[in-house]
Amino acid sequence: MNSKQEYRSGFIAVMGRPNVGKSTLLNRLLNQKIAAVSPKPQTTRLQQFGILSLPDAQLIFIDTPGLHHPQHKLGEFMNQDARLALKDADSALVVFDSSFPPSEEDHLFGKIIKEVKNPPAVFLALNKIDKVISTELKERKDRYQALLPEAELIPVSAITGENVDLLLAALKDSLPEGPQLYPEDQVTDLYERDIAADMIRAASMLHLQRELPHVIAVRIDEYKERKAHGAYIEATIFVERDSQKGIIIGEGGKMIKRIGSTARKEIEAMSGRKVFLKLRVKVKKNWRNDINALRLFGFKK
Protein backbone atom coordinates (compact mmCIF):
# COMPACT_ATOMS: atom_id res chain seq x y z
CA MET A 1 0.00 0.00 0.00
CA ASN A 2 1.30 3.48 -0.93
CA SER A 3 2.27 5.23 2.31
CA LYS A 4 0.67 8.46 0.98
CA GLN A 5 -2.69 6.77 0.33
CA GLU A 6 -5.34 7.61 2.90
CA TYR A 7 -6.40 4.52 4.81
CA ARG A 8 -9.63 4.36 6.81
CA SER A 9 -10.77 1.89 9.42
CA GLY A 10 -13.54 1.68 11.97
CA PHE A 11 -16.60 -0.04 13.40
CA ILE A 12 -20.10 0.13 11.92
CA ALA A 13 -23.06 -0.94 14.08
CA VAL A 14 -25.66 -2.72 11.95
CA MET A 15 -29.07 -2.30 13.58
CA GLY A 16 -32.72 -2.93 12.78
CA ARG A 17 -35.79 -4.70 14.05
CA PRO A 18 -36.02 -8.48 13.60
CA ASN A 19 -36.27 -9.88 10.07
CA VAL A 20 -35.45 -6.72 8.10
CA GLY A 21 -32.52 -8.48 6.41
CA LYS A 22 -29.54 -7.27 8.46
CA SER A 23 -27.62 -10.54 8.25
CA THR A 24 -28.44 -11.01 4.56
CA LEU A 25 -27.15 -7.49 3.86
CA LEU A 26 -24.00 -8.14 5.88
CA ASN A 27 -23.31 -11.33 3.92
CA ARG A 28 -23.78 -9.35 0.69
CA LEU A 29 -21.43 -6.56 1.80
CA LEU A 30 -18.76 -9.09 2.73
CA ASN A 31 -19.43 -11.24 -0.35
CA GLN A 32 -19.24 -14.23 2.01
CA LYS A 33 -21.75 -15.94 4.27
CA ILE A 34 -20.79 -15.54 7.93
CA ALA A 35 -24.18 -14.68 9.44
CA ALA A 36 -27.02 -17.16 9.83
CA VAL A 37 -30.15 -16.28 7.88
CA SER A 38 -33.73 -17.58 8.00
CA PRO A 39 -37.13 -16.23 6.95
CA LYS A 40 -38.17 -16.01 10.61
CA PRO A 41 -37.25 -13.07 12.91
CA GLN A 42 -34.57 -13.05 15.62
CA THR A 43 -32.16 -15.35 13.79
CA THR A 44 -29.26 -13.24 15.11
CA ARG A 45 -28.95 -13.44 18.91
CA LEU A 46 -25.28 -12.71 19.57
CA GLN A 47 -23.15 -9.79 18.42
CA GLN A 48 -20.82 -10.72 15.56
CA PHE A 49 -18.15 -8.82 13.64
CA GLY A 50 -18.01 -8.97 9.87
CA ILE A 51 -14.64 -7.71 8.63
CA LEU A 52 -14.24 -6.32 5.11
CA SER A 53 -10.68 -5.50 4.03
CA LEU A 54 -10.26 -3.25 0.99
CA PRO A 55 -7.06 -1.78 -0.49
CA ASP A 56 -7.75 1.58 1.18
CA ALA A 57 -9.98 0.68 4.14
CA GLN A 58 -11.07 -1.89 6.65
CA LEU A 59 -14.74 -1.87 7.66
CA ILE A 60 -15.71 -3.84 10.77
CA PHE A 61 -19.47 -4.41 10.77
CA ILE A 62 -21.07 -5.23 14.12
CA ASP A 63 -24.08 -7.46 13.35
CA THR A 64 -26.45 -6.98 16.28
CA PRO A 65 -29.64 -8.80 17.35
CA GLY A 66 -32.89 -7.31 16.11
CA LEU A 67 -34.16 -4.56 18.41
CA HIS A 68 -37.65 -5.34 19.72
CA HIS A 69 -39.92 -5.05 22.76
CA PRO A 70 -38.52 -7.82 25.03
CA GLN A 71 -40.80 -10.41 26.62
CA HIS A 72 -38.13 -12.24 28.62
CA LYS A 73 -34.54 -11.84 29.84
CA LEU A 74 -33.21 -13.20 26.55
CA GLY A 75 -34.83 -10.25 24.77
CA GLU A 76 -33.33 -7.83 27.29
CA PHE A 77 -29.85 -9.25 26.64
CA MET A 78 -30.34 -8.93 22.86
CA ASN A 79 -31.49 -5.31 23.08
CA GLN A 80 -28.58 -4.44 25.36
CA ASP A 81 -26.10 -5.82 22.80
CA ALA A 82 -27.60 -3.60 20.10
CA ARG A 83 -27.38 -0.45 22.24
CA LEU A 84 -23.78 -1.14 23.34
CA ALA A 85 -22.71 -1.64 19.73
CA LEU A 86 -24.07 1.81 18.85
CA LYS A 87 -22.08 3.48 21.64
CA ASP A 88 -18.82 1.87 20.48
CA ALA A 89 -19.28 2.48 16.74
CA ASP A 90 -17.74 5.03 14.39
CA SER A 91 -20.83 4.84 12.16
CA ALA A 92 -24.27 3.27 12.39
CA LEU A 93 -26.23 1.47 9.69
CA VAL A 94 -29.93 1.17 10.46
CA VAL A 95 -31.70 -1.32 8.21
CA PHE A 96 -35.42 -0.95 7.46
CA ASP A 97 -37.77 -3.19 5.48
CA SER A 98 -39.23 -1.10 2.65
CA SER A 99 -41.89 -3.71 1.86
CA PHE A 100 -43.82 -2.55 4.96
CA PRO A 101 -44.60 0.90 6.40
CA PRO A 102 -42.64 1.88 9.56
CA SER A 103 -43.67 -0.18 12.59
CA GLU A 104 -43.75 0.79 16.26
CA GLU A 105 -40.38 -0.94 16.72
CA ASP A 106 -38.87 1.02 13.80
CA HIS A 107 -39.66 4.22 15.69
CA LEU A 108 -37.37 3.06 18.52
CA PHE A 109 -34.23 3.85 16.53
CA GLY A 110 -34.66 7.60 16.42
CA LYS A 111 -35.10 7.62 20.19
CA ILE A 112 -32.15 5.30 20.87
CA ILE A 113 -29.73 7.25 18.68
CA LYS A 114 -30.75 10.54 20.29
CA GLU A 115 -30.01 9.01 23.71
CA VAL A 116 -26.37 8.37 22.75
CA LYS A 117 -23.94 11.08 23.70
CA ASN A 118 -22.04 12.18 20.57
CA PRO A 119 -23.83 9.68 18.28
CA PRO A 120 -21.95 8.40 15.23
CA ALA A 121 -22.80 9.19 11.62
CA VAL A 122 -26.02 7.36 10.76
CA PHE A 123 -26.98 5.74 7.45
CA LEU A 124 -30.35 4.20 6.62
CA ALA A 125 -30.46 1.16 4.34
CA LEU A 126 -34.00 0.86 3.03
CA ASN A 127 -33.81 -2.85 2.22
CA LYS A 128 -35.98 -5.16 0.10
CA ILE A 129 -36.72 -2.58 -2.61
CA ASP A 130 -37.01 -5.53 -5.00
CA LYS A 131 -40.34 -6.24 -3.27
CA VAL A 132 -41.77 -2.72 -3.60
CA ILE A 133 -43.49 -1.29 -6.68
CA SER A 134 -41.93 1.97 -7.87
CA THR A 135 -45.04 4.06 -7.18
CA GLU A 136 -44.90 3.12 -3.47
CA LEU A 137 -41.15 3.47 -2.99
CA LYS A 138 -41.01 7.26 -2.73
CA GLU A 139 -43.70 7.31 -0.05
CA ARG A 140 -41.84 4.62 1.93
CA LYS A 141 -38.57 6.54 1.59
CA ASP A 142 -40.18 9.69 2.95
CA ARG A 143 -41.75 7.90 5.91
CA TYR A 144 -38.54 6.13 6.93
CA GLN A 145 -36.44 9.26 6.41
CA ALA A 146 -38.76 11.08 8.82
CA LEU A 147 -37.68 8.67 11.59
CA LEU A 148 -34.09 9.94 11.34
CA PRO A 149 -34.16 13.14 9.26
CA GLU A 150 -30.41 13.86 9.47
CA ALA A 151 -29.33 10.40 8.31
CA GLU A 152 -28.40 9.56 4.72
CA LEU A 153 -30.93 7.11 3.25
CA ILE A 154 -29.93 4.64 0.52
CA PRO A 155 -32.51 2.21 -0.94
CA VAL A 156 -30.95 -1.25 -1.42
CA SER A 157 -31.71 -4.89 -2.07
CA ALA A 158 -29.57 -7.36 -0.16
CA ILE A 159 -30.96 -10.14 -2.37
CA THR A 160 -30.18 -8.63 -5.80
CA GLY A 161 -27.29 -6.40 -4.72
CA GLU A 162 -28.92 -3.22 -6.08
CA ASN A 163 -27.24 -0.06 -4.71
CA VAL A 164 -25.14 -2.07 -2.22
CA ASP A 165 -22.00 -0.62 -3.82
CA LEU A 166 -23.32 2.92 -3.17
CA LEU A 167 -24.02 2.04 0.44
CA LEU A 168 -20.56 0.54 0.88
CA ALA A 169 -18.87 3.64 -0.57
CA ALA A 170 -20.82 5.94 1.77
CA LEU A 171 -19.97 3.84 4.81
CA LYS A 172 -16.28 3.73 3.89
CA ASP A 173 -16.10 7.49 3.48
CA SER A 174 -17.68 7.98 6.92
CA LEU A 175 -14.89 6.18 8.76
CA PRO A 176 -11.91 7.98 10.28
CA GLU A 177 -8.36 7.62 9.07
CA GLY A 178 -6.76 4.74 10.91
CA PRO A 179 -4.68 1.58 10.63
CA GLN A 180 -5.69 -1.92 9.60
CA LEU A 181 -7.12 -3.51 12.77
CA TYR A 182 -7.42 -7.17 11.71
CA PRO A 183 -5.47 -9.43 9.33
CA GLU A 184 -6.77 -8.88 5.80
CA ASP A 185 -7.86 -12.53 5.43
CA GLN A 186 -9.99 -12.50 8.62
CA VAL A 187 -13.72 -12.09 7.96
CA THR A 188 -15.23 -12.45 11.45
CA ASP A 189 -14.32 -12.42 15.13
CA LEU A 190 -16.32 -15.56 15.90
CA TYR A 191 -14.93 -19.07 15.77
CA GLU A 192 -16.40 -21.49 13.25
CA ARG A 193 -18.05 -23.41 16.09
CA ASP A 194 -20.00 -20.28 17.12
CA ILE A 195 -21.18 -19.67 13.56
CA ALA A 196 -22.10 -23.35 13.24
CA ALA A 197 -24.34 -23.07 16.33
CA ASP A 198 -26.19 -20.15 14.75
CA MET A 199 -26.59 -22.06 11.49
CA ILE A 200 -28.08 -25.05 13.32
CA ARG A 201 -30.54 -22.74 15.03
CA ALA A 202 -31.38 -21.04 11.72
CA ALA A 203 -32.04 -24.45 10.15
CA SER A 204 -34.34 -25.29 13.07
CA MET A 205 -36.20 -22.00 12.58
CA LEU A 206 -36.61 -22.74 8.88
CA HIS A 207 -38.29 -26.12 9.39
CA LEU A 208 -40.25 -25.81 12.63
CA GLN A 209 -43.66 -24.50 13.59
CA ARG A 210 -44.07 -20.76 13.88
CA GLU A 211 -44.26 -20.63 17.69
CA LEU A 212 -41.41 -23.02 18.43
CA PRO A 213 -38.17 -21.55 16.95
CA HIS A 214 -37.70 -18.82 19.54
CA VAL A 215 -37.42 -21.29 22.44
CA ILE A 216 -34.40 -22.94 20.80
CA ALA A 217 -30.77 -22.58 21.91
CA VAL A 218 -27.83 -24.51 20.49
CA ARG A 219 -24.65 -25.60 22.25
CA ILE A 220 -21.68 -27.05 20.35
CA ASP A 221 -20.38 -30.00 22.41
CA GLU A 222 -17.57 -31.12 20.12
CA TYR A 223 -15.93 -29.56 17.06
CA LYS A 224 -12.80 -31.26 15.80
CA GLU A 225 -10.87 -31.71 12.59
CA ARG A 226 -10.51 -35.13 10.99
CA LYS A 227 -7.99 -34.14 8.30
CA ALA A 228 -9.19 -35.56 4.96
CA HIS A 229 -12.56 -36.40 6.49
CA GLY A 230 -13.39 -32.76 7.28
CA ALA A 231 -14.94 -31.56 10.54
CA TYR A 232 -16.81 -33.62 13.14
CA ILE A 233 -19.46 -31.68 15.06
CA GLU A 234 -21.71 -32.73 17.92
CA ALA A 235 -24.34 -30.25 19.09
CA THR A 236 -27.27 -30.10 21.50
CA ILE A 237 -30.50 -28.29 20.71
CA PHE A 238 -32.17 -27.01 23.90
CA VAL A 239 -35.89 -26.34 24.31
CA GLU A 240 -38.05 -25.45 27.32
CA ARG A 241 -40.63 -28.28 27.42
CA ASP A 242 -40.80 -32.02 26.77
CA SER A 243 -43.51 -31.51 24.13
CA GLN A 244 -41.14 -29.23 22.19
CA LYS A 245 -38.45 -31.90 22.26
CA GLY A 246 -40.81 -34.32 20.55
CA ILE A 247 -41.61 -31.79 17.81
CA ILE A 248 -37.93 -31.25 17.02
CA ILE A 249 -37.18 -34.96 16.87
CA GLY A 250 -40.29 -35.62 14.78
CA GLU A 251 -41.93 -38.89 13.86
CA GLY A 252 -39.25 -41.51 13.46
CA GLY A 253 -36.58 -38.81 13.83
CA LYS A 254 -37.53 -37.23 10.49
CA MET A 255 -37.53 -33.60 11.66
CA ILE A 256 -34.14 -33.62 13.37
CA LYS A 257 -32.67 -35.34 10.30
CA ARG A 258 -34.11 -32.58 8.11
CA ILE A 259 -32.69 -29.89 10.41
CA GLY A 260 -29.31 -31.63 10.48
CA SER A 261 -29.16 -31.95 6.69
CA THR A 262 -29.90 -28.25 6.12
CA ALA A 263 -27.47 -27.12 8.82
CA ARG A 264 -24.71 -29.41 7.55
CA LYS A 265 -24.95 -27.98 4.02
CA GLU A 266 -24.80 -24.41 5.37
CA ILE A 267 -21.79 -25.17 7.58
CA GLU A 268 -20.01 -26.86 4.68
CA ALA A 269 -20.65 -23.82 2.47
CA MET A 270 -19.32 -21.52 5.20
CA SER A 271 -16.23 -23.59 6.06
CA GLY A 272 -15.36 -24.94 2.62
CA ARG A 273 -15.00 -28.56 3.71
CA LYS A 274 -17.01 -31.69 4.45
CA VAL A 275 -18.83 -31.86 7.78
CA PHE A 276 -20.28 -34.72 9.83
CA LEU A 277 -22.98 -33.31 12.10
CA LYS A 278 -24.60 -35.16 15.02
CA LEU A 279 -27.54 -33.52 16.82
CA ARG A 280 -29.33 -34.30 20.07
CA VAL A 281 -32.18 -32.54 21.88
CA LYS A 282 -32.47 -31.70 25.61
CA VAL A 283 -34.93 -29.82 27.79
CA LYS A 284 -33.76 -26.81 29.85
CA LYS A 285 -36.94 -25.50 31.45
CA ASN A 286 -37.57 -21.75 31.13
CA TRP A 287 -34.01 -21.12 29.94
CA ARG A 288 -34.88 -17.74 28.37
CA ASN A 289 -35.48 -16.33 31.87
CA ASP A 290 -32.60 -18.19 33.53
CA ILE A 291 -29.52 -15.95 33.92
CA ASN A 292 -27.16 -18.91 34.35
CA ALA A 293 -28.53 -20.64 31.26
CA LEU A 294 -28.22 -17.46 29.22
CA ARG A 295 -24.57 -17.15 30.22
CA LEU A 296 -24.03 -20.80 29.32
CA PHE A 297 -25.34 -20.04 25.83
CA GLY A 298 -23.04 -17.04 25.41
CA PHE A 299 -25.14 -14.11 26.60
CA LYS A 300 -23.35 -11.78 28.98
CA LYS A 301 -24.73 -8.87 30.97
N, C-alpha and C positions, 0 to 999 in steps of 0.2 A: 504493500500500500504506500502511495506517495505521502511523504511526511507532511506535505503542504495541504493535502486533501482534508477537508473538514470531515470529522467522524463523529457520529451521534450515537448515543446509547441511552436506554432508559426503560422504565416499566410502564406498561399500559394496562390499567384495570379494565377488564371486559365484564360488563354488567348488563342485567336485563331480567325481566321476570321469567319464570319457567317456560320452556318450550318456545322461545322466540328464535332459536337457532344459533345461540352463542357458540356452542361447541362445533357445530357444522361450519360456521364462519371462521373460527379459529383454525380448523383443519384446512380450510381453503386458503387462508392467509399463509399458512406454513407449507402448503402443498404436500402435506403428510398427515396421516391420521394418528393423532396422539390422544384425542379426547373422545370418550364414549358418547355415542349418539343413539337416540331412539325416538320414535314418534310421541312418546309419553313425556310429560313434564317431570322436572327434578331428576334428570339423568345425572347431572353433575352435582356431587355432594361435597367434594373436597376441593380446596384451592389447588390449581395446577399451573405451572409455568409452561408456556409455549415459546420457544426461543427461535427467532428468525435472524440469521446472520447474512447480511448483504455486504457488498464491497465497501460501502461507505457508512454502514450503520448496523447496530444490533438492537432489535426490538424484542423486549421480553414481555409477552402477553400474560396477564394473570387471569386465568379462566376461573370465574367465581361461580358459586351456586346461585340458582335463580332466586331473586329477592321476592318474598311473598309474605303474607300474613301467617305467622307460625301458629301451629295447633299443638305443638309438643316441643320438648327440649331439642330434638333434632333440628326442627325448623329454626329455633333460636340460634343454634350453633351455625347453621348455614347462613343466616342473615348477618351474623357477626363477622364471618369470614369476608362477605361481600363489602361490608363497611370498612373493615381494616385494610382491605386491598386498595380502596379509594384513597385512604389517608396516606398510604405509602407510595402512590403512583405519581409519575411525571405527567401522564395524560390519562384520560378516561374515555372509554368507548362504551356508550350505552346503546344496546341493541333493542330495537322495537320490531314488532311484527306488523307489517303494513297491510296484511290481509284482514286485519280487524281494526276497529276504531280504538283509541286509547282506553285502557281499562283502569279500574281503581288502583291496581298495583303499579301500573305505569306511572301514575301521578306521584308515586313515592319518590321517584328519582330526583325530581326538582327539589323536593324538600331535603333529601339526604345530602345532595351536593351543596346546598346552601348552608347546611349545618357544619360542613368541613371548613376549618380555618385555612385560608389560602388554598382554595380548591385548585386542582390542576386544570389544564385545558381540556375541554369536553367536546367530544365528537359524537354525533348521533348516526348510527347505521340503521336506516329504515330497510329492514330485511324483507325477503320474500316478495319483492316487486314482480317476480314472475307469476305470482298468483293474483295480481291486481290489474283490473282493466284500466287503460290509460285515463279514462274520464274520471275515475275515482282517485287516482294517485295524487293529484294536486291537492285535493281536499284532505287526504290523509297526511300529506307532507305538512300542510299548514297546521293541522291539529297536533301533530307530534312536535313540531317546532315550537308551538306555544308552551309546551311543557318545560322547555329549556331554551328560551329565546336567544341567548347569547352563544349557544353551541352551533358548530358547523354541522349541517345535516347532509348526508350523502345517501341516496337511495341505492341499495345493492341487492344482489341475489347470491346467497352463499351456494345455492345449488348450481346455477349456471355460470357464476363467476362475474356477472355483469357489474361493472363499476368497482370491483374489488381492488383493481389496480389504483384507481383514484383515491380510494379510502386508504390504502397502504401508503401512498405518497404523502397524503395529508398527515397521517400519524407519524411518519418518519420525520417530516419537517417540524413537527411539534416538540420533538425530543431535544434535550440539551446536548451540547458538545460533551463528549466523554469517551472513555476507553472501552474496548471490548471487554465484557464482563464474564463471558462464558466461552469455552472452546467453540470454534466455529462449526464443529460437527455435532454439537450437543443440541437436541431439539426440545428437551423437557427436563425438569428437575426431579420428576418422579422416576422411581425404578420400574422396570418392566412388570414386576409382580403387582405393583400398585395399579398400573394401567390395566393389567389383566383382570384384577378384581372388579374394576369399573365396567369392563367389557362383559364380564359374566353377569353383572347386575343389569346392564343394558339389554342383554339377550333375554334375561328373565322378564324384563319390562315389556319387551316386544311380544312375547308369546302368552303372557298370563292375563287373567281377567283384570278389568279396569281398576277394581278396588284393591287388588292384592300387591302390585309392584312396590308401593311405597312403604311396605312393612319389611322389605328385604334388605339385608346387609350381607356382604360377602367377605370372608376372611381367607386369605391364601395360607394354607398350612404347609405346603412344600412347593418349591420352585427350583428345580435343579437342571443342569445341562447334562445331556447324554451323548455329547460329541456328535457323531454322524446321525444319531437317532433324534436330534433336536432337543426340545425342552419337555420335561415331565412336570406337570402341575397337578397338585391336589388342592381342592378348595371346598369350603363349607358355606352353604347358603343358610342364613339364619332368618327365621320368621318368628312371629309372636304367639301363634296358637297351633295346636295339633292339627286342626282342620286345614290350616294353610299349608302345613307340611305335606298333607295328602294331595293337595291341589298341585303343588310343585312337582311331586314325584309322578303323579298321573297314573292312569290305569295301566298296569303292567310296566310301569317305569317309562312310559312313552314321552311324557312332558319333560322330564329331566334330561332324557336323551336328546330331545329337540333343542332344549336350552344349551346343552353341552356342545352340540354340533354347531350351532350358530356362533357361540362364544369362541370355540376352537378356531373357526375360520377367520374370525376377526382378529384374534391374537396372532395367528399365523401371518395375516396380512400386515399387522403392526410390526412384528418382530422379524419377518423375513425368513422364518425357518419352520420346520414341522413341529407340531405340538401334540403331546398326549395329555388329555385333560380328564381328570376324575373328579366328579362332584358328589357331595353328600348334603343332606339337609338336616338341620337341628332347630329345636325350638328354644328361644331365649325370650321369655315372657316379658312383654312391655319394654323391650329394649330401647325404644325411641325416647322414653322418659327416664332411662337409667343412666346416670352420669358415668358410672364405671364401665357400662357396656359401650357407651358412646366413645369413651377414651380408648377402649379395646379396638374399636373399629376405626380409629384414627382421627376422631374429632377432639379438639383441644379447646379449652376455654380458660 
